[in-house]
Amino acid sequence: MSSTPVGGRLDGLTDGGADWSGLRVVVAGLGVSGFAAADALHERGAHVVAVDGGDPEANTGLGERARILDILGVDVRLGPDHVAALPADVVPDLVVTSPGWRPTQPLLAQAAAAGIPVWGEVELAWRMRAAVGPAPWLTITGTNGKTTTVTMLAEMLRAAGLRATAAGNVGTPILEAVLHPDPYDVIAVELSSYQLHWSDSLAPHASACLNVAPDHLDWHGSFEEYAAAKGKVYANTKVACVYNVQDATTERLVMEAEVQEGCRAIGFTLGTPGPSMVGVVDDILADRAFVEQRKTSAAELATLDDVRGSAATLAPHNLANALAAAALARAYGVPPVAVRDGLRAFRPEPHRIADCGEVDEVRYVDDSKATNPHAALASLQSFEHIVWVAGGLLKGAEVDDLVREAAPRLRAVVLLGADRERLAEALARHAPDVPVVDVPSTDTGAMDVVVAQAAGLAQPGDTVLLAPAAASMDMFTDYGARGDAFAAAVDRRRTSGGRSTGPQGE
């Protein structure tokens, strides 16, 4: 993908003030990021053809974005035929793809075969930063914990008096943040493996990979390719590459990365930190990486209570997220007091170990965002005695290790969703004495059945934990809808006032 029909012109497109006019660009996919890319390119004089295979009648968001671009003068082409190949009447200089499009997608594969560069929106955003004084990026990836960590980091930066935002995979397109009319001082950037795959020029101030576990293998083709995409977060980093001491893969990715001269490897650990690490000493988050006498001393950043906030429990993976965010903030020069104040200001996103309250001395917790085995295990390790609600679309993931590790904590399991049989088989192998209830219903009332079954299996002091280890689209529009259904079912149980005495049949 290094050659270009315009004789290297793309190499000079390294900031927003460069000459983008006349560039022929196909924007593939009109989601939020694709819309931002098409709009920004058109505004700078590029000839843009925006294509999407969706139906604007069925997808109102797509229809609205298409109408706006059409009004602006962008050539918009919708429908399956327009994503099966490059436009026949255009020889593009560049293709900008939405992150979820696979390299094997026919239009992208055709572009690659023709030597036409393919960028993601993140790559485009990096190349459209201000020519003078652009906001540095602090980049975060990982299989799990990205959104929590990037949000914590943004709070720390703001607590230090900086104009900062969280952008990228977190929801706000990074291109919008980069081109904001009131420029940011610094941007906390969440990056998915898809976005990293389509990015090559990024040079972050500091970067972090929180963890790496098998996920999205259907997209990347293998765990090795998935891990390699995650490792791209470290490429060209200037000051600090932050890795997880408890995850050897992240450290290996740092060691393999080509970084800028003087960049340091900084570890975060739930244990006592060594030099060039942040970690925990008693109930204190301690920095032995960004202090002058790091061999013999540490800076106090915050307490465990600052991380816990109003939560019923301090999940170990949330403590790890806080430490990673703190390391990135300190790499940018944020003082310890701002790390503390940022953690105190942080409010978790919905469906991430969200406390749904207590009914009959049993606590109910919604961690619907635990959509893969790695995330589910982190959630399960946060509680002692659990009635586990699990199941959905496993996306090819293996669950034996998850069940084996979780088995000592399980009081019982309630299974739902398309791939519940695979979980049941793993439970039979590794937790044969744990009661398992299968809920085959997939209608809108299924979660009431699930909660009733879980309540009948729980004992006072237990936690009923929705941590599905699977995607939700077999029964729900997304993990948020699944979590909402769980919380609503718990509320209905609370208001009904009755406690089950045992598992209930359908």
C-alpha positions in Angstrom: 0.0 0.0 0.0 3.0 2.3 -0.2 2.6 3.4 -3.8 0.1 6.1 -4.9 -1.2 7.3 -8.2 -0.4 10.9 -7.3 3.4 10.3 -7.1 3.9 10.5 -3.3 1.6 13.4 -2.7 0.0 11.6 0.2 3.4 11.7 2.0 3.0 15.5 2.2 -0.4 15.3 3.8 0.8 15.5 7.4 -1.3 18.3 8.8 -4.7 20.1 8.4 -3.0 23.0 6.6 -1.6 20.8 3.8 -3.1 20.9 0.3 -5.9 18.4 0.3 -7.7 20.0 -2.7 -8.4 17.8 -5.7 -7.5 14.6 -3.9 -9.8 11.8 -5.1 -11.0 9.9 -2.1 -13.5 7.0 -1.6 -14.9 7.0 2.0 -16.0 3.4 2.7 -18.7 3.3 5.3 -20.9 6.1 6.6 -21.0 5.5 10.3 -20.1 8.3 12.7 -16.4 8.1 11.8 -17.0 7.8 8.1 -19.3 10.8 8.1 -16.7 12.9 9.9 -14.0 11.8 7.4 -16.2 12.6 4.4 -17.1 16.0 5.8 -13.6 17.0 6.7 -12.1 15.9 3.3 -14.9 17.6 1.3 -14.4 20.8 3.3 -10.7 20.8 2.3 -11.5 20.5 -1.4 -11.1 16.8 -1.9 -13.4 15.0 -4.4 -15.2 12.6 -2.1 -17.3 9.6 -3.1 -18.9 8.2 0.1 -20.3 4.6 -0.1 -22.2 2.4 2.3 -24.0 -0.9 1.8 -26.8 0.0 4.3 -30.5 0.9 3.6 -31.2 4.5 4.6 -34.9 3.6 5.2 -34.0 0.9 7.7 -31.2 2.9 9.3 -32.4 6.4 10.1 -28.9 7.5 11.3 -27.4 6.5 8.0 -30.1 8.2 6.1 -29.7 11.5 8.0 -25.9 11.4 7.5 -26.3 10.7 3.8 -28.7 13.6 3.4 -26.4 16.1 5.1 -23.4 15.0 3.0 -25.6 15.2 -0.1 -26.6 18.8 0.8 -22.9 19.7 1.3 -22.1 18.4 -2.2 -20.6 15.0 -1.4 -21.2 12.2 -3.9 -23.1 9.7 -1.8 -23.8 6.2 -3.0 -25.8 3.7 -0.9 -26.7 0.1 -1.3 -24.9 -3.3 -1.5 -23.7 -2.8 -5.1 -21.7 0.3 -4.2 -19.5 -1.6 -1.6 -18.8 -4.7 -3.8 -16.0 -2.9 -5.7 -14.4 0.5 -6.2 -16.5 3.0 -8.1 -16.2 2.3 -11.9 -16.1 6.0 -12.7 -13.4 7.0 -10.2 -9.8 6.1 -9.9 -9.2 7.1 -6.2 -5.9 8.4 -4.8 -7.0 7.2 -1.4 -9.6 5.0 0.4 -10.6 6.0 3.9 -12.3 3.1 5.6 -14.5 2.7 8.6 -12.7 0.7 11.2 -14.9 -2.3 11.2 -14.4 -3.1 7.5 -12.1 -6.1 7.2 -9.1 -6.1 4.8 -10.8 -8.9 2.9 -13.8 -6.8 2.1 -14.0 -6.7 -1.7 -13.7 -3.0 -2.2 -10.7 -2.7 0.2 -9.1 -5.8 -1.2 -9.4 -4.3 -4.7 -7.8 -1.1 -3.5 -4.9 -2.9 -2.0 -4.3 -5.0 -5.1 -4.3 -1.7 -7.1 -1.7 -0.1 -4.8 -4.2 2.4 -3.5 -3.5 3.4 0.1 -6.2 2.6 2.6 -6.3 4.7 5.8 -8.6 4.5 8.7 -10.3 7.6 10.2 -7.7 7.6 13.0 -4.8 7.8 10.5 -6.7 10.6 8.7 -7.2 12.5 12.0 -3.5 12.2 12.8 -2.6 13.7 9.4 -5.2 16.5 9.8 -3.8 17.8 13.1 -2.7 21.5 13.3 0.6 22.2 11.7 1.8 24.2 14.8 1.2 23.1 18.3 -1.2 20.2 17.8 -2.7 18.5 20.8 -0.6 15.5 21.9 -2.3 12.1 22.0 -2.3 9.8 24.9 -3.4 6.5 23.4 -5.0 3.4 25.0 -5.9 0.0 23.8 -6.5 -3.4 25.3 -9.0 -6.2 25.1 -10.9 -4.9 28.1 -11.0 -1.7 30.1 -10.3 0.9 27.4 -13.3 3.1 27.9 -13.0 3.1 31.7 -9.3 4.0 31.5 -9.6 6.7 28.8 -12.4 8.3 30.8 -10.4 8.2 34.0 -7.4 9.7 32.1 -9.5 12.6 30.7 -10.8 13.4 34.2 -7.2 13.5 35.5 -6.1 15.8 32.7 -9.0 18.1 33.3 -8.3 18.1 37.1 -4.8 19.4 36.1 -6.5 22.4 34.5 -6.0 21.2 30.9 -8.6 21.4 28.2 -8.9 17.7 27.4 -11.3 15.2 26.0 -11.7 11.5 25.5 -12.1 10.5 21.8 -11.7 7.7 19.3 -13.4 4.4 20.0 -15.0 5.9 23.1 -17.7 7.6 21.0 -16.6 11.0 19.9 -14.8 10.6 16.5 -11.1 11.5 16.9 -11.4 13.6 13.8 -14.0 15.8 15.5 -11.7 16.3 18.5 -8.7 17.1 16.3 -10.6 19.7 14.2 -12.6 21.2 17.1 -12.7 25.0 16.7 -11.6 25.5 20.3 -8.4 23.4 20.3 -7.7 20.9 23.0 -4.5 20.9 25.0 -4.3 17.1 25.0 -6.5 14.2 23.8 -7.0 10.9 25.5 -7.6 8.5 22.6 -9.2 5.0 22.9 -8.2 2.8 20.0 -9.6 -0.6 19.0 -7.7 -3.3 17.3 -9.6 -2.4 14.1 -8.6 1.2 14.3 -4.9 0.3 15.0 -4.9 -2.0 12.0 -5.7 0.9 9.7 -3.2 3.3 11.3 0.5 3.7 10.6 1.7 7.2 11.2 0.7 7.9 14.8 3.3 9.1 17.2 1.7 9.4 20.6 3.2 11.3 23.6 2.5 8.2 25.7 0.6 4.9 25.0 -0.8 1.9 26.9 -2.0 -1.6 26.2 -4.0 -2.7 29.2 -4.2 -6.4 28.4 -4.4 -8.8 25.5 -6.7 -11.9 25.4 -8.4 -13.7 22.4 -11.1 -11.5 20.9 -12.2 -10.5 17.4 -10.4 -13.5 15.9 -13.0 -13.7 13.2 -11.9 -10.2 12.0 -8.1 -10.6 12.4 -7.8 -14.2 11.5 -5.6 -15.3 14.4 -4.6 -14.3 17.9 -1.1 -13.4 16.6 -2.6 -10.9 14.2 -4.9 -9.5 16.8 -2.0 -9.1 19.3 0.1 -7.4 16.6 -2.7 -4.9 15.9 -2.8 -4.1 19.6 1.0 -3.7 19.7 0.8 -0.9 17.1 -0.4 1.4 19.9 3.3 1.6 21.0 4.8 2.4 17.7 6.6 5.8 17.5 5.7 6.7 21.1 7.7 9.6 22.4 7.8 9.5 26.3 6.3 6.4 27.8 5.0 2.9 26.8 2.7 1.7 29.6 2.3 -2.0 30.0 0.6 -4.4 32.4 3.1 -6.2 34.6 0.5 -9.0 35.1 0.1 -9.5 31.3 3.4 -10.7 29.7 2.0 -10.1 26.2 1.8 -6.4 26.8 5.4 -6.2 28.0 6.5 -8.2 25.0 4.7 -5.8 22.6 6.6 -2.9 24.3 9.9 -4.7 23.8 9.2 -5.3 20.1 8.0 -1.8 19.4 9.9 0.8 17.4 9.7 3.9 19.6 11.4 7.3 19.7 14.7 7.9 21.4 14.4 8.2 25.1 11.0 6.6 25.4 10.6 4.5 28.6 8.7 1.3 29.4 6.5 1.9 32.4 4.7 -0.9 34.2 1.5 -0.9 36.2 0.9 -3.6 38.8 -1.6 -4.4 41.5 1.3 -5.3 43.7 4.2 -3.3 45.1 5.8 -1.3 42.3 9.4 -1.6 41.4 11.4 1.3 39.8 9.7 2.6 36.7 6.3 1.3 37.8 3.1 2.5 39.4 1.4 0.1 41.8 -0.1 -0.3 45.2 1.5 0.0 48.7 -1.0 -0.8 51.5 -4.0 1.2 50.3 -2.1 3.8 48.4 -1.6 4.1 44.6 2.1 4.8 44.4 4.3 6.2 41.6 7.9 5.0 41.3 8.2 5.9 37.6 7.9 9.7 37.4 9.8 10.8 40.6 13.4 11.8 40.8 14.5 9.3 43.3 12.5 6.3 42.0 15.0 3.8 43.3 14.3 4.7 46.9 11.0 6.6 47.0 7.6 7.0 45.5 4.9 9.6 45.1 1.4 9.1 46.6 -1.2 9.4 43.9 -4.5 8.4 45.5 -6.1 5.9 47.9 -8.1 2.8 47.1 -11.2 4.6 48.4 -10.6 7.3 45.7 -10.8 4.5 43.1 -13.7 2.7 44.7 -15.9 5.8 44.9 -19.5 4.9 45.7 -19.2 1.4 44.3 -20.1 -1.6 46.6 -16.8 -3.3 45.8 -13.4 -2.4 44.3 -13.0 -4.6 41.3 -9.3 -5.5 40.7 -9.5 -4.7 37.0 -10.8 -1.2 37.8 -7.9 -0.7 40.1 -5.6 -1.7 37.2 -7.4 0.7 34.9 -6.8 3.5 37.4 -3.1 2.7 37.6 -2.8 2.7 33.8 -4.6 6.0 33.5 -2.4 7.4 36.3 0.8 6.3 34.5 -0.3 8.0 31.3 -1.3 11.2 33.1 2.0 11.3 35.0 3.9 10.8 31.7 2.2 14.0 30.5 3.3 15.8 33.7 0.0 15.8 35.6 0.7 16.3 39.3 -0.3 13.7 41.9 -3.1 15.8 43.3 -4.8 15.9 39.9 -4.6 12.1 39.6 -6.4 11.9 42.9 -9.0 14.5 42.0 -9.6 13.0 38.6 -10.3 9.6 40.1 -12.7 11.2 42.6 -14.5 12.9 39.7 -14.7 9.7 37.6 -18.1 8.1 37.0 -18.2 4.7 35.4 -20.0 4.2 32.1 -23.3 2.1 32.4 -23.2 -1.7 32.4 -19.7 -1.9 33.9 -20.1 -3.6 37.3 -23.1 -1.4 37.9 -24.8 -2.0 41.2 -28.5 -2.8 40.6 -29.2 -2.9 44.4 -30.1 -5.6 46.9 -33.2 -7.8 47.2 -33.6 -10.2 50.1 -29.9 -9.7 51.1 -28.7 -10.7 47.7 -26.8 -8.1 45.6 -27.5 -7.8 41.8 -24.7 -6.5 39.6 -24.9 -5.6 35.9 -21.6 -6.1 34.0 -23.3 -6.7 30.6 -20.2 -5.0 29.0 -18.3 -8.2 29.8 -18.8 -9.5 26.3 -15.8 -11.9 26.2 -14.3 -14.5 28.5 -11.4 -12.3 29.6 -13.7 -9.5 30.7 -16.1 -12.0 32.4 -13.3 -13.5 34.4 -12.1 -10.1 35.6 -15.7 -9.4 36.7 -16.1 -12.8 38.5 -12.9 -12.3 40.4 -14.4 -9.2 42.0 -16.9 -11.2 44.1 -16.7 -14.1 46.5 -19.9 -16.0 46.2 -21.7 -15.7 42.8 -24.8 -16.8 41.0 -23.5 -16.2 37.5 -25.8 -15.1 34.6 -24.0 -15.9 31.4 -24.4 -16.7 27.7 -25.0 -15.1 24.3 -22.8 -15.1 21.2 -19.3 -16.4 22.0 -17.9 -15.3 18.7 -15.7 -18.5 18.6 -14.1 -17.8 22.0 -13.1 -20.7 24.2 -14.6 -20.7 27.7 -12.8 -23.7 29.5 -10.2 -21.5 31.1 -12.8 -19.0 32.2 -15.0 -21.7 33.9 -12.0 -23.4 35.5 -10.8 -20.2 37.1 -14.2 -19.1 38.2 -15.5 -22.4 39.5 -14.5 -21.9 43.2 -16.6 -18.7 43.4 -19.8 -20.1 41.8 -22.9 -20.8 43.9 -24.9 -21.5 40.7 -25.2 -20.5 37.1 -28.1 -19.4 35.0 -27.5 -19.6 31.2 -29.3 -17.8 28.4 -28.6 -17.0 24.7 -27.5 -18.8 21.6 -24.2 -20.4 22.8 -25.3 -21.4 26.3 -24.8 -25.1 25.5 -21.0 -24.5 25.1 -20.9 -22.9 28.5 -23.0 -25.7 30.0 -20.5 -28.3 28.6 -17.5 -26.4 30.1 -19.3 -26.2 33.4 -19.9 -29.9 33.3 -16.2 -30.5 32.8 -14.8 -28.0 35.3 -17.5 -27.3 37.8 -19.7 -30.5 37.9 -21.1 -29.8 41.3 -22.3 -26.3 40.5 -26.1 -26.2 39.8 -26.9 -24.9 36.3 -30.2 -23.7 35.1 -30.9 -23.3 31.3 -33.3 -20.6 30.2 -34.1 -21.3 26.5 -36.5 -18.4 26.1 -35.4 -15.6 23.8 -38.4 -13.4 24.1 -38.6 -10.0 25.9 -39.6 -11.6 29.1 -36.6 -13.9 29.3 -34.6 -11.7 31.7 -37.5 -11.9 34.3 -37.2 -15.7 34.2 -33.4 -15.4 34.5 -33.5 -13.1 37.5 -36.2 -15.3 39.2 -34.1 -18.4 38.7 -31.0 -16.7 40.0 -32.9 -15.4 43.1 -34.0 -18.9 43.9 -30.4 -20.2 43.8 -28.8 -17.3 45.7 -28.1 -17.3 49.5 -28.0 -14.2 51.7 -24.7 -12.3 51.0 -24.3 -13.7 47.5 -24.0 -11.6 44.3 -26.1 -12.3 41.2 -23.7 -11.2 38.5 -24.6 -10.6 34.9 -21.2 -11.1 33.2 -22.2 -12.9 30.0 -18.7 -13.6 28.5 -20.5 -13.2 25.1 -22.0 -10.7 22.8 -25.7 -9.8 23.0 -27.0 -9.6 19.5 -28.7 -13.0 19.5 -31.3 -11.6 21.9 -30.7 -7.8 22.3 -29.8 -4.9 20.1 -26.5 -4.4 22.1 -25.0 -5.1 25.5 -26.6 -1.9 26.9 -30.1 -3.2 26.1 -29.2 -6.5 27.8 -28.0 -4.7 30.9 -31.1 -2.6 30.9 -33.3 -5.7 30.7 -31.5 -7.2 33.7 -31.7 -4.1 35.8 -35.4 -3.7 35.0 -36.1 -7.3 35.9 -34.3 -6.8 39.2 -36.4 -3.7 39.8 -39.6 -5.6 39.1 -38.5 -8.3 41.6 -37.8 -5.7 44.2 -41.2 -4.1 43.9 -43.0 -7.5 43.9 -41.5 -8.2 47.3 -41.3 -12.0 47.0 -38.3 -14.2 47.4 -38.1 -17.5 45.4 -37.5 -20.7 47.4 -36.0 -22.5 44.5 -35.4 -22.7 40.7 -38.6 -22.1 38.7 -39.5 -23.8 35.5 -40.8 -22.0 32.5 
